[in-house]
Amino acid sequence: MNHRLLPSLAALPLLAAPLASHPGTQASPGTYGQDLSLPEALRSAWSKQSGLQAGQALVDRARLDSEAASAMLLPTLQAQAGWMRTDEPMMAFGMKLNQARIQASDFNPASLNHPEAVSGLGGSLTLQQPLYAGGRITAARKATSALASAEAAQQAHRKQQVALAVVQAYFGAQAAAAGVTYAEDTLKTAQGTEAFVAARVEQGLMLKADLARVKAWRAQAEAGLADARRQEASARSGLALLMGAAAPATLSTSLEAPVGTGAAPSQRADLRAASFQTDAARAYAQAVGGSLKPEVGLNLSVGTARETFGATGGTWTTASIGAKWTFAFGDTKKTQAARAGARAAELAQRWQQAQAARDTTEAEGTVTTAEAKVHAATEGLAAAEEARELRQARHREGLLPLTELLDAESALAGARAFRLATLLELRTAHAQRALALGTPIEGVTE
């Protein structure tokens, strides 16, 4: 028995191995027709996958933080209202004064020292407007705005990374389905060969050992088909996991279809995010440095006090402009730390840019290599199919031993597996190149 046949057949269902999935995403029934195109699969992943939905929640949070920081330049309004009862001398006198009901008897030393309990209602409204804060507010607005932009860019990059995984899963499932078809063909051939050899053995034209070999081959083909079906189911479940929805039986975008192209290359989303993060770090350093500078603010307030609700009382207004300056030695170290953080962000951005440049070069080389491998695999498959047909015919005429036929079957199984693998590798390489260049993967946009 030619033992090279088993690993060749077993390689067919393993073509879907490089599938990527996102943990925590559950598949739910889809809303597609009888088939599913690759663009539909990509858009399903972008809209339904819980991992990306969590990323979008982070984008929303960063945007709201930015809006909150922008509101720091607006005035703040504080309202107070309450009821008080006290016999504390100073507060009792002050409360009656605020209520505009001071009398001559209230200046009696005995009344001043031991007043009766006084109660009353009061309220105030205060407006505070920062005029100068050492640049802290403006810098904080810039920092939070940059962080919001960075989070949005990171989300765009996460979507492209998911798109790459979907491309691998989608065409991996197609390759696995083709592996099932090839395994079925191999089993059908093995069954036909077994019947032919069994008839020849009965006629005394072939040895029983040959029949045993063919039976072993047929059993291996059955096992290979079962494994291929299992691998196809696994590949499809991986695709459903990425999409967040179950896929229909037919995947309509062919593995050999032309690769879709999108817009011209632009700056990658992760590089944009790194640039925004650097801007945020610089602005944060400016905000921390502002703590070493004084603050200037405007206060406007109006207040009233009454002995009882509806009674007459006192009303007053206050307007003030003031400055304060607080110095702490720790603030100088915090400023230095923030500047070091900004420097680290700049260097990290440079490193990421260098990595991106290398990714692009590597991706171009991978596409070129994959194209050459597909061409070689196609030629090899044609030769293997022709050799199989020739050896089958010669074996049935009794001109070729069984081992030669099994060698041809093994070579064909290997050639089929290799070509499917190279087609999947080429499709993945194109997606990786699009990711490296910052173009839409497979030309698909939202």
Order of alpha helices (4+ residues) and beta strands (2+ residues): alpha-beta-alpha-alpha-beta-alpha-alpha-beta-alpha-alpha-beta-alpha-beta-beta-alpha-alpha
